[in-house]
Amino acid sequence: MEMTKEIEKKGLLFSDELLGKIREKFCRIDTDYDGSRRLFFENAGGSLRLKSAYQIGDELDEFPDCFMREHDASVKLNSYVKKGREDFRILLNAKSGAIATALTASAVMFKITEPIIEHSMGTNVVTTVLEHPSASDACRYYAAKYGKEVRIAPADKKTGGVDTQALLNLVDKDTAAISVIAASNMTGAMTDLKTIVEEARKINPEVYIITDAVQHAPHGLIDVEEIPVDAVNIAPYKFFGTRGLGIAYVSERVKYLPHARVLDGGFAQWELGSQAPAQYASVSEIVEYIAWIGAQFIDSTDKRELVEEGMNRIHLQEQALLYYLLYGADGRSGLVDMDGVETFFDFADLQNRDLILGIHLHNMDCRTAVQEYGKRGIIVYNREAKHYYSKQVAEFGTDGFVRVSPLHCNTIAEMEEFLKVTREITAL
Ligand SMILES: Cc1ncc(COP(=O)(O)O)c(C=O)c1O
């Protein structure tokens, strides 16, 4: 595909025909638990699910068979675990290293952060104000335990993302590790990971770099060959999949760091114990789905190539939806120009933003705003500075955002519906 200036600026929508097929693949795309119609713009909290991701899970969960057995059902179940691992590697382009798992993304983040902080050379750990607490507190907890200093990089007030240069200013030859979010779960601004990895390793070639990709992974491509971080975690339930798993990649050198494991099981063992085939099969369904989108655009038998195309297309579709939300169309204002709405950031570069927006309505607090949207059939979420899971928003001079997080399977008509409801609420 030729990247024209127009596409760079405004993204590119899926055709109606493809979007129709995509929407068919999701559960409850616009239907609530009681059958009423609702728009789900809270995908940053837990995303709309692929039918296939939960169906395969239900099917496999019927079986009692344990892994490491030779009978057919056991071998079959185990094949889903193996395929899940392979697919996860394809998703991140991870050709080496190991896979770490836990029940949640938070738990897996603590699990991978400890050995890195414990065994790395260096006396300080750099993280940022924009981290989810599972990443920043893993740094704080283990840095205190192993006697290292924690340095916190500020936000870039203009973009709502991590301030790249300010972070790099905190890195020195004694920096043991950097833990930085791949895209903010409050503002959608993507981190310039490439620059951080390249420049930080010029300062200290040994520095370990961890990235929390829980919010970014459903919206944009990750490539650990191109940007060689040491650890990446994701949460399938925020990525069209199901709850019950946090899964991470760790690099080859992290793989061999001493860590909690069954000692005779080998160094590569970061999964620990009997894995759930249903969870791995769900991960595969996510990756198959992205590859299927890719196959609508290119002819290839290489799954990674299809995933790259699929993810880039998802990003372009989301960029087009974001453009509409921000700027509207046909004389109807978007959020940027709407009276009574504050959007906080500079949106000149939408290529480096995920489909997550923090807004503030001037006539009410964000909790009330969420209720007003709810009365009109739109689910969004209030991220308040007073809550420890969302105190990052205070960095932008507000006591709270209404977080708006649609997904690539939404339509322009749904964006317009959101704008219409916002106009109505701001006029109350
Ligand atoms: C960016 C980010 N990282 C990590 C997590 C942790 O996910 P979980 O609560 O599933 O452990 C979340 C959850 O909201 C998140 O948004």
The ligand as an ORCA input file, in Angstrom:
! r2SCAN-3c Opt
* xyz 0 1
  C      -1.092     -0.478     30.794
  C      -1.546     -1.554     31.719
  N      -0.635     -2.394     32.230
  C      -0.979     -3.401     33.039
  C      -2.286     -3.602     33.392
  C      -2.579     -4.704     34.349
  O      -3.515     -5.601     33.900
  P      -4.184     -6.594     34.948
  O      -5.017     -5.750     35.863
  O      -4.998     -7.467     34.109
  O      -3.124     -7.301     35.678
  C      -3.280     -2.755     32.895
  C      -4.688     -2.916     33.289
  O      -5.471     -2.030     33.238
  C      -2.899     -1.699     32.023
  O      -3.787     -0.851     31.511
*
